[in-house]
Amino acid sequence: MDIRKPIGQLFLILGTILMAWGIFGGEAAAGKLPFNLNLWWGAAVFLFGAAMTYYARRAAAAESARESCGTGCGCSKSQ
């Protein structure tokens, strides 16, 4: 199993929770800052999780393409 998949899923969940806390938390979430820190960090964590999940799926697709080689696909390994 690729470690990027569970890490990506974990960060997707944590980013979603943090963004929801920033949206529904009200003024207490922002404190004295001029921006909502929980919302922005939640978005950053969510994007990191999305990137990890994307690269895990991309690696899995490449691995399955390598395993299916030799079935007459025309690549150099099947000749």
N, C-alpha and C positions, 0 to 999 in steps of 0.2 A: 504494500500500500504506500502510495506517495504521501509524505508528511504534509504536503501543501493542502490536501483536501480537508483533513480535520482542522488544521490551523485556520484555513480560509473560512470554514463554517463557523468556527468559534468566534472569529473576529466579525463575521457578518452579524451574528446574534448580539455580540457586545456592542457593536456600532449601532444597531437598531435600537437597543435598549437605551444607550446614551443619547441618541438623537430624540427619542421619545421623551426622555427625561428633560432634555433641553427645550422641547416644544411645549410640553404640558407642565413643566416645573414652575413656570412663572418667573417672577423677578428674583426669587431666591437662587435660581440656577445661574443667573448672570452675575449676581453680586454687584460690585462697584465698577465692573468693566463695561465699556460701551457696546460690547457685543456678547452674544450668548456663547460662552466657552463650551458648554456641554454639547450644544448643537453642532458647532464646528468641529470639535474633536470627534464627536460621534460620526460625522460625515467622513472624516479622514480615516477613522478606524474601519468604517463600512467599506470605503473604497479600497483599502488595503486588503480586506477580506475578499472583496469581489475580484481583485487582481490575483490573489492566491488561488481562489477557486477556478478562475479562468485558466491560469497556467497549469493547474492540476488536470483539468479536463483536456487541455491541449496536449499535454504530455501523454495522457492515457490514449488519446486518439492517434498520436504518432506511434505509440507502442503497438496498438492493435494493427496499424497499417504495416508496421515492420513484421509482425507475426504472420500476416496474411500473404506475405511475399512468397513467391514460388508457385502461384496458381495461374501463371500465364499473364501476369499483369503488364509485362513488357519491360520491367526494370532490369538492371544489370545482374541481379542475383538469380533471376529465373532463367537466364540464358545459359 
